[in-house]
Amino acid sequence: MKSEKGITLMVLIVYIVVMCIVMAILATISNFFYANTKQLTNNSKYMAEYNKFNMYFVEDVKNNKDTYEVTENQVIFEDGTTYTYKANPDNSIYRNKVKICTNIPYCSFSKSLTTVNEVEKKLVQVHMIIAGSHLFETNNEYVLKYW
């Protein structure tokens, strides 16, 4: 008898069905991945505003031992550096007279004192809301230079 080697029609159909199932699973995973990536991209472009503010503010907090004045929408450090939040219509934060952040619907500053291990530390609190596809709200305390 002659050996018949090759692919039968039944095996070919099974291969095609398995291949379609694998492709459907990969398409579903890929769809979820790219949808989440798009959401991450939309959220991260507004987080850049917070990062810019934080970069400047941390540097000034670490270079100053005290603040000259702290109001609801302004901080003046002892070296003269001023952070000002201007609401409508600007919704921006300025460092001295240079705009460093935009798209900020709310920002407030306050000052307090705390004692840790018998060392008095001066804090500047910043409450900020950043607008984007979602509102990002943050409350941060920055410790002024105390040594």
Secondary structure, DSSP 8 states (H G I E B T S, - for coil): -----S--HHHHHHHHHHHHHHHHHHHHHHHHHHHHHHHHHHHHHHHHHHHHHHHHHHHHHHH-S-EEEEETTEEEETTS-EEEEETTTT-EEEETTEEEE---SEEEEEEEEEEETTEEEEEEEEEEEE-SSS-EEEEEEEE----
